[in-house]
Every structure is written in structure tokens, then in C-alpha cells.
């Protein structure tokens, strides 16, 4: 198939970030409601997310040295926050960060393959790679979220790997 899965070089964070957002936009720009991030927004999100990012949980799919797919998993912060019982102070914040990096669950909020490389199993290869890497890090559960109901290819991929829906979210809109 000629597809190679690679993890980012966190020493070149700025360049990897640029590449990630380029592939992300090419993969999702036709989705309902998507708006491209500005450079300032990219930097803001990246700096806020950086403490959560683990090299092994970010994957690029390359075809002939061109990035054609991305996937990102992050530790599940909900698990870490549950132990705080609704109270947050300096010590509890440190405890939450400690637990966040040792949680056994993750979230996969971003996965995308550019249109010209879809239907080649790249999405499944990205998920399988993150699954293996996550398992090595002690992750045993993963929430694959924000999948649009009309994204039949992604829904089928998720079904093929044996994941089952736990929750459904609905978006409502009203003209103002």
C-alpha cells in the first residue's frame, strides 16, 4: 500500500504543528461547520495542549513522503478530574496533573485522511497504531469522539475495529 505511519519529532514542534494543521484542514474542510484555524489560533491551541501531547499518541500517515492522514489521542482528563470531588486547589491541581499522565483511558478527538487517499484503510491503520502505542503506555480504553453521524466511512471503520457507541450528541441550531 506504500503507507507509512510516523510519530512527530517533538523537537521540531513548530514544523510538526504546521504539518498537522495542514493535513487536518485538507481532511476535514468539507465537514459541516468547519472553519480553518488562523495561525494565532493554532499557536494558542498548541501551547495549551502541549502538556497533554504524547509523541506516541500522535500519528501521521505518509504516502511517498507526503503526509496524507493524522490522528491524535490525549489522556482522558475526565478520569483525573473525577478524583477531585469538585474541589480544586494548588495541591489538588498537581494531583490531577499527576493522575492525568497515569490514566488508563484516552480520547481520540481528531482523525483525518485527505480525500484523495480515503478508502485505502489509512484511518484504520492510524487507529491501530495509536491503539498499540497507547497500550504500551498503559491505556486500556479509548473514547473515539466527535464523529459525525453522516460520516459513514468513519462510522464503518469504528464498527470494524469493534468499538461500540456509548453516547450520542445532537447539535441544534436556530436562526437568530
Secondary structure as GFF3:
##gff-version 3
##sequence-region A 1 176
A	DSSP	beta_strand	3	6	.	.	.	ID=ss1
A	DSSP	three_ten_helix	10	12	.	.	.	ID=ss2
A	DSSP	alpha_helix	13	28	.	.	.	ID=ss3
A	DSSP	alpha_helix	39	49	.	.	.	ID=ss4
A	DSSP	three_ten_helix	50	52	.	.	.	ID=ss5
A	DSSP	three_ten_helix	55	57	.	.	.	ID=ss6
A	DSSP	beta_strand	58	63	.	.	.	ID=ss7
A	DSSP	beta_strand	66	75	.	.	.	ID=ss8
A	DSSP	alpha_helix	77	82	.	.	.	ID=ss9
A	DSSP	alpha_helix	90	100	.	.	.	ID=ss10
A	DSSP	beta_strand	105	113	.	.	.	ID=ss11
A	DSSP	three_ten_helix	115	117	.	.	.	ID=ss12
A	DSSP	alpha_helix	122	136	.	.	.	ID=ss13
A	DSSP	beta_strand	141	144	.	.	.	ID=ss14
A	DSSP	alpha_helix	152	160	.	.	.	ID=ss15
###
